[in-house]
């Protein structure tokens, strides 16, 4: 993977903690969730993965779901390079009910701040 970014309310975020803060998640909600790191890894054709999994944290999942229903969905931007050195860019939101498809790109230049998915 060449780049990963998360945007919410027209602002690029650096960590999931910033997302929870932007969602006004109260301190009473545990912020445990799972992520998938794909940096420096070959992704096989047809392979799928989740950038964000709520596991059994239904309260945090419900908070995000409520915001999505109010028209406030975070957008994930992913840019990667194939083993053939072709670039692809994916823009995905949680408010879509379809599978997002990566589109060919000339390069993997993403705007905004770098994102650290390991920071809680």
C-alpha positions in Angstrom: 0.0 0.0 0.0 1.3 3.4 -0.9 -1.0 5.6 1.1 -4.1 5.6 3.4 -6.1 8.5 4.5 -9.3 9.1 6.5 -11.5 12.2 6.0 -14.4 13.3 8.1 -16.3 16.6 7.8 -13.9 17.9 5.2 -10.9 17.4 7.5 -8.1 14.8 7.1 -7.5 12.9 10.3 -4.3 11.4 11.5 -5.6 8.7 13.9 -8.8 6.9 14.7 -8.8 8.8 18.0 -9.4 12.0 16.0 -12.4 10.3 14.4 -13.9 9.3 17.7 -13.4 12.8 19.0 -15.0 14.3 15.8 -17.9 11.9 16.4 -18.2 13.3 20.0 -17.8 9.8 21.4 -18.2 10.1 25.2 -15.4 8.8 27.4 -17.9 6.1 28.7 -17.6 4.3 25.3 -14.7 2.0 25.1 -12.7 2.6 21.9 -11.6 -0.9 21.1 -11.7 -2.1 17.5 -9.7 -4.0 15.0 -7.7 -2.8 12.0 -5.9 -4.5 9.2 -2.4 -3.4 8.2 -1.6 -4.0 4.5 1.6 -2.0 4.2 4.4 -3.8 2.4 2.1 -6.8 1.7 1.0 -8.3 -1.5 -2.8 -8.5 -1.9 -4.0 -11.3 -4.0 -6.7 -11.0 -6.7 -10.1 -11.3 -5.0 -8.7 -10.9 -1.5 -10.7 -8.6 0.8 -9.9 -7.0 4.1 -11.4 -4.5 6.6 -9.6 -1.3 7.6 -11.9 -1.0 10.6 -13.7 -3.7 12.5 -15.8 -3.2 15.6 -15.6 -6.8 16.8 -18.0 -6.9 19.8 -18.0 -3.1 20.5 -21.6 -2.5 19.5 -21.8 0.9 21.3 -19.0 2.4 19.2 -20.4 0.8 16.0 -23.8 2.2 16.9 -22.3 5.7 17.3 -20.7 5.6 13.9 -23.9 4.1 12.4 -26.0 6.9 13.8 -23.7 9.5 12.3 -23.8 7.8 8.9 -27.6 7.8 9.1 -27.4 11.6 9.7 -25.3 12.0 6.5 -21.9 12.1 8.2 -19.9 9.2 6.8 -16.1 9.1 7.0 -14.3 8.6 3.7 -11.4 6.2 3.4 -8.8 6.8 0.7 -6.5 4.0 -0.3 -3.8 4.2 -2.9 -1.7 1.1 -3.8 0.7 -0.2 -6.5 0.3 -3.5 -8.2 3.2 -5.9 -8.7 3.1 -4.7 -12.3 3.8 -1.1 -11.0 0.3 0.1 -11.9 -1.3 2.5 -9.4 -4.9 2.2 -8.1 -6.9 4.5 -5.9 -10.0 3.6 -3.9 -12.4 6.0 -2.2 -14.8 4.3 0.1 -17.5 5.5 2.5 -19.6 3.5 5.0 -22.8 5.0 3.6 -22.7 3.0 0.4 -24.4 -0.3 0.1 -22.2 -1.5 -2.7 -18.7 -2.7 -3.1 -16.3 0.0 -3.9 -13.9 -0.7 -6.8 -10.4 0.7 -7.1 -9.8 2.9 -10.1 -6.5 3.2 -12.1 -4.4 6.2 -11.1 -1.3 7.8 -12.5 0.4 7.9 -9.1 -0.3 7.5 -5.4 -0.2 11.1 -4.4 -2.8 11.7 -1.6 -3.5 15.1 -0.1 -3.9 15.7 3.6 -2.2 14.3 6.6 -0.6 10.9 6.9 -2.8 8.4 8.8 -1.6 6.1 11.6 -4.1 3.3 11.9 -2.3 1.8 14.8 -2.9 4.8 17.0 -6.0 4.5 19.2 
